Amino acid sequence: MKGLFIFSDKMEDIEGLGTNALLKRSGLNMVSATKNDTLEITTSFGQNVKVDLSINDVNVNDYDFIVIPGGPYVKATVDDDQKIKDLAKAFHKENKLVAAICAGPRFLGQAGLLDNKNFTAFTGSEKDALNGNYLKDKKAVTDGNIITARGAGAVYEFVYEIVKYLKGEDSALALLNQILY
């Protein structure tokens, strides 16, 4: 299985890099994409990261799922960023998994993907999904083909839900056992 991970300047390090690393550890093929003109981003804590490709070169048919991390970039870009919303909608339309953590679910909310769905997100991020059912005390929530998580402290639960959805519960448990969770 092949996943697309959106990397943005000022993404939260653990949500982006940690989640991506754990998904790779579980045996999933992960490809990173950015909106930047260069194929480099700087995380919210100053790590410089080389990205695989431009978001403009993404073909949804090449991927089985998409992951959108949170971080300070979301607040600064979500209202004007149509590319991430359009990608999320395209994956959803094809009934492919759409996963977002922390403030990342704001993109899904503005795209209408959380309407009539159970979801969680970083406190305050629920404002973009007024027609959804915000479960503020849950670390990670799966509803249909959408997985959301609350924040950096929920990365393991987020990854568990993604791996369980894509590869089954045995694979998800095996990953947690491998990292001594």
Protein Blocks (a to p, Z undefined) as FASTA:
>chain_A
ZZdddddehiafklmmmmmmmmmmnopacddddfbfbfcdcdfkopacddfbdfklpcfk
lpcbdcddedjklmmmmmmmmklmmmmmmmmmnopacddehjlmmmmmmnopmgoiacdd
dehjlmmmmmbccdfkbfbdcehjaccdfblmlmmmmmmmmmmmmnojklmmmmmmmnoZ
Z
